[in-house]
Amino acid sequence: MSLKTHPESARPWCRLACLALCAASLPAWSQNASSAAGATPAPTAAVTTVAAALETDPNRLGWMQGFPPPPDKQITHVPGADRFPRNRWLFSHIRELVPTASVWRGAGPASVLPRAERDLGAVQFTDADGTRRTFDEMLALTYTDGILVMHKGKVIYERYFGALDGHTPHIAMSVTKSFVGTLAAMLAAEGKLDPAAPVTRYLPEMAGTAYGDATVRQVMDMTIGVRYSEDYADPKAEVWDYARAGGMLARPAGYNGPGTFYDFLKTLQKEGGHDAVFAYKTVNAEVLAWIVRRASGQPLARLLSERIWQPMGAEQDAYFTVDSIGTESGGGGLNTTLRDLARFGETIRGNGRFNGKQIIPASVVADIRRGGDREQFARSASAPVLPGWSYRDMWWVSHDSHGMFQAAGIHGQRIYIDPKAELTIVRYASHPVAGNAANNPITFRAFRALAETLMR
């Protein structure tokens, strides 16, 4: 795994060369991963039995190197291109393979991220199996592509590996949902969107679908009863139809399914009741993104640019993957640089204030931090791995003693906010297993140990 650090970073990741990770047979791209935050049990094979991050560094494997790259090293938009270890290159090069829409950073200067570098690699914690680990080891075991830690408003740690660097966007996966949920909550705070209103007030096209008798709030908090499986291990799950409709997954020869996100959403049928149980399903974020467009009268990319990206002083343009008619993926298509992801995380941690501006109403952040209905969450498939948590405005809320809450995406993407520790951690990764049940145990222990170290 090659190291890239910010020029001011103190020391290289020298300990990784000594990690004793066992390389074994490669697992499927994902195994029963129904939740970005890890709603399903972890795979039976331990994560440490898959090919080590050092062995699957995309530079070491030679993906897309040469002019042209050798045929066996090329990654193209065909079925299987996103499988591990190809994903270790792909997640930092999405727009080279699929159409995208830019989120303009604006013409102003980038906001300053003050720095106070610390070497955190030796911070220790105890893993779920009782093994003593270091922060450096966690980065390898979670196939981290980049990580940035901010404490009390200053960057104290920033590292990049493999295909990622400081100016390259990486796909955020379901962290995208938290951006969409935040935009929806902002519109609600301004009176432009009514969470209590029926979905059909904004989307009359959804009458007769699973959302025909649902409210906007139920969509925002994912308490919708809809027939939709997000089991990535099941080739017949609706998640694959969704991905093909949006152009995120290459379509097989003879494909005659829905051609756009809108076409796909209108096929969804009700299953069970609404407002009874939390059920994490990406299509809810796509429906909410559609509602946000209608309520604001703007495409998602432009709205995000004007309301958040420009005011916070983003360093680089972000971008969304889009379908065949230019509709952004609100469920998982946002790509950002790590530093700009940190700027957004700090905006949320600062109760909506960043770069000298109140960018997001403080009431919006307060509502997110209060969380959603914990009883509905307790009845969900997510409860066994995230006991005591809830979900609000498409953010995961822990209700722990630190008030930690997060945005999470498959394969290890994360915005982790610990208000008590005045800590924001952002991570991009390319874990071989999609569901975060595979990396949550070590991630949460490492991040909490870091928080406690910084609070001393």
N, C-alpha and C positions, 0 to 999 in steps of 0.2 A: 504494500500500500504506500503510495508516494505521499509525501507530506507537502502541504502548502499552508503557510501561515500568513497572517498580516505582516507587513514589513517590520512592525514594532514588536511582534511576538518574541518572547524571550528565548524559548528553547524548542528544539524539534521533538517529535514524538518518538524518542529513542527507545522507550521501553517496549514498543510494539514488536520489534524484531525478536524479542525473547518470549513472546506469547506462545504457550504450548497449546495450540488449537488443533484438533484432529480433523483431517480432511477425509470425508467419506462420500458415499453416494449422494447424488444431488436429489433433493426433494422436489415435489411439484411446486409450481410457482406460488401456490397458496393452498392452504388446507382448511376447509370449513371456516373461512374468515367472514363472519357476517357483520363485523363491526370494526370501524376504524380504531375504536378504543379497546378492542379485544373482548367482544361479547361472547365468543365461543371459547371452549377450553383450548389450551395450548396443544400443539401437535404432540403426538406420542413420542416422536424422536426429539431428543434434546437439541436445542439450537447449536450447541457446541459440536455436534457431530456432522454438521454441514461444512462445505468447503469454507475455510477461514477467509476472513476479509483480505488478509495478505495475499492469499492465493488467487483471489478473484478481482484484484485491482484491475480496472479496465485498461489502464496503460500497460500493465504487465502482460495482460492477455492480448494486447494488440488490436482491440476493437477499433475499426475505422481509421487505421493508421496507414499512410501511403497514398499515392496519387495514381491510380485508384487503390483503395485497400484490396488485399487479396479476397477472392470470393468467399472464403471461409471466415473472414474477419469483417464482413460487411453486415450492417444492421439496417434493414429496410422495413417499410410498413407492410408487413405480411403477418399472417397468423403465427404466433409463437415468438415474435420479435421482442416481446416484453418479458420473456422468461429469464429467470436467473441463470447465468450471471450477466446476460446481455443488459438487463435492467440497470446494471451498475454504470453503464455508459448512457443508456437511453434516457434516464431520468433527468440528466443535465443537458439533453439535446432534443427535447420534444419538438420544438418548432422546426427542426430540420426535416421532420418526417410527416407532420400533419399541419393543416391550416390553423392559423391563430389570429387573435385580435389583440392589439397592443393596449396596455393601460399606461397612458402617457404620464410621465413624471412631472411635466410642466417645464417652463423655461427658467425657473428660479434655481438658486443654489441648493445643493443637498444640505440637509440639516447636519450639524456636527454631532458626532457620537464621541463624547469624551472617553479617554482611555486611561486605565490604571492596571496595566498588565500584571497578572499573577499566573504562576505555574500551578495549575490545578490537577495535573495528571496523576499525582501521587495520593490524592485524597482517597481514603479507604472507606469501604462499606462491606457489609456482609450480604452475600447473595442469598436467594431463596433456599438453596441447598446447604447453607452454612459456610460456603467458601468465602474467604476474604478476597476481595477484588479491589482494584484501583479504578479511578475514573478513566484512565487510559484504556484499561482492559474492557470496560463497558463500551467505549467507542468502537473497539474492534468487534466485540461480540454482537453489537447492534448494527454493524455494517454502516457506520456513520460516514456520510459524504461531506458533511460540514456541521459545525456546532459553534454557537456564539452565546456567551454568557454575559449578561448585564447585571451589575449589582449597584444599587443606589444610583442608577442612571448612568453608569460608566461601563464600557466594555472592559471586562477583566480577562476574557479568554476567547480566542477565535482561531479555529483550525479548519483546514480543508484537506480532503483526501480524494484520490482517484480522479474522476472527470470534472469535479467541481472546483471553482475558484471564486474569489470575491466579487467578480463582475458578471458571473454566469448565472442565469435563473435556473432553478430546479423545480420540478413539479411538486406542488404542495399536497396533492391528493385531497383528502377530505378536510384538511385545514381550510380549504376553499369554502366549505359550508359555513364556517364561523365568520368569514368575511360577509357572506350573503346574509346570515342571520343578523349580523351587526348593522348592515345597511337597512334591512327591514325594520329593525328596532329604531334606527334613526328616523326613518320615514314615519313610523308610528308616533315617536315623540314630537314630531312636527305637525301631526294631524293629517298627514298625507296618506296614511294607511291605517285602517282600523283592524286590530288583531281580532276583535270580536265578530267581525263581519264574516259572512259566508264567502268561501273561496269564489263562488260563482259571481259575486259582485264584481270581481276583477277579471275573472276568467269564465265567462258564460259558456265557453267551449267545453268546460269540464263537467257540465251537467250530464248526468247519466254515467259518470265514471265513479271511482272510489271517492273522489273529492267533491262530488255533487252535493253532499249534505255535511261537509266538513267546514270548520272555521279556519281562518288564517292562523290563529294562535295554535290550534292543533297541528297545523303544518310546521310552524316555527319550533314547536317542542317535540315533534315526531311522536304524536299519540294518534296516528292515523291507522285505521284498519284497511290495509291494501294488500292484494295478492301480488306479492313481489318478493322473490328470494334473492338474497345477496350472498349465497353460498358459492364462493369461487371454485370450490372443488367439484361442483355439480355442473357439467357442461350444458345442462338443460335449464339452468337457473335463468330467471328473467334479467339478471344483471348483464348477461352477455348480449341479450337483445337490446338492452339500453345502450351498451357500449358500441354495438354495431350501428344503431340508429344515429348515434352522435358522431360516428366516424372515428371514435377513439380506438376501436378494434377493427382490424382489416376485415372486410366482408368476403365471405367465400364466393366462389363462382356460382352464379345463378341466384344470388341473394334477392329476395323480393319482399323483405320485411319493411318496417317503418324507415323512412329516409331521413327524418329529422327528430330532434328531441321532442318537439311539439307533437309530431305524429305518434311517437311512442307513448307519451304521457296520456294521450287521449284513449289509449287502449287499456289502461289500468282499471281493474275492477275491485270492488269492495270485498274484504274478507274480515269478518268480525266487526266489532263496533269501534267507534272513535272515542277518544278521551278515557280509555279504560286502562291502557298499559303503554309504556314507552316501547317503541319498536323502531330501531335504527334502520332506516332505509334511504338510500341515496336519492331515490325519486322524489322524496319530500323536499329535498334541497332544490331540485330542478323545478318543481312546482313553485316553490317560494321565489326562486330567481325570476320566473315568469311573472309572478305577482308583483315583484319589485320593479320590473321593467314597465308593467302597465301603470302602476301607481306613480312612478317617477316620470314616465314618458321618455326614458333614456335606455340605451343598451347598458348592460351590466358593466362593460369595460369603461365606458365614459363616466358612468355614475361613480364607480370606484376611483377613477382618476380625479374627478372634480371634488368628491367629498372626503377622500382620505389620502390618496397617493400624493397629490400636489400639496395640500396643506401640511402634511407631515414632513415634506422635503425629501421625498424618496430619492435615492441615489441613481437608480436605473429604472427604465420602463419595466413593468411586469407584462404578462400576457396570459390570455385564456386560450385553451383549445376551443375550436368552434366546429359546428356541424356544417352540412353542405350549404346552408343558407346563412351562415355567419352567426348562429346563435351560440353564445358562450356556454360552456359547461359550468353550471353553478354548483355541481355536486363534487367536482374533483379536478377541474381543469386549470386552476390558477397556477402560474409559475412565477416565482420571485427570486431575487437574490436573498442570501441569508441576512445581510445587514438590513435590507428593507423589511424583511419579516420581523427582525428584532425591533425596528422602529414601530411597526404596528403593535407588537406585543407590549412595548413600553408605553404606547399611547393608551392601551387598555389598562395596563397597570397603574398609569397615572390618572385614572378616572376620566379618560378621554382627552386629557391635556398633554400636548407635546409640541415641541418647536415653537414655544411661546404662544400657542393658540389652543382654544378649546375646540378640538376637532370633532369629537363625539360627545353628545350630551352626557354629563355625569350621571344623570338618571338612567341612561341606557346601561352603563357599566354597572351601576348599583343593582339593576334588575338582573343582569347576567350573574353577578356574584351571589345574589340571593338564591339562585338556582330554581329548578322546576319542582314538580310534584314528586317527592321522594317515595311516596307509596306506589305511584304508577311505575317508577323506576324499579322498585323492589320486586315488582311482579314480572319484570322483563328478563330476557335472556342475558342481559348485561350484568344483572345484579350479582351473580355468583363470583364474577371476577372484579367487579367494582362495587363492593357492598357499601351502602350508605350514600352513594352518589346520586346525582340527578342531572337533568339536561335542560338547558334554557337558551333560547335564541340560537340554537345550534352550537352551544359551548357545553363542555363536560365540566361539571362542578363537583368537587370531592367532598365538601362540607367537613374537611379535617380541621385540626387545630390551627393550621396555618392559613386556612381559607383558600387553598390551592385550587385553581381551575385551569382548564387547558383546551386547546384546539388540537385535534389529532387526525392523522391520516394514515392509511395503510402503508406498510413497509417501513414505518418508523418516523413519519413526519410529525413534528410537534412544535407547538407554542406552549410552554409551561410557565405559569405565572404563580409565584408564591408571594402574596402581599406582605405577610408578616416578615419574611426575610428580605423584602425589597429586591426580589430576584426575578429576572426573566431569562429563560433559556429557550433558544430556538435551535432545532435540529432538522437537518435533511439527511435521509438515509435511503439505502437500497437493500433492505433485508430480504433474504430469499423467501421468507414466508410473509404473505400479505397481512394476515390478521395480527394486530398488535398484542394479542395474548402471548405471542412468541417472544416479544421484547419488553412488555410492560413490567414484569417482575424486577428485572435488573435495572431498567430505566428508572422506575420510581424510587428504588433503593439508592441508586447513585445520585439522583437529583436531590432527594431529601437529605442525604449525607452532606452534599455540597451546601445546601441551605443551612444546615446546622453548623457546618464549619465556618461559614461566612458570618453567622450570627454571634460567634464567640467573641 
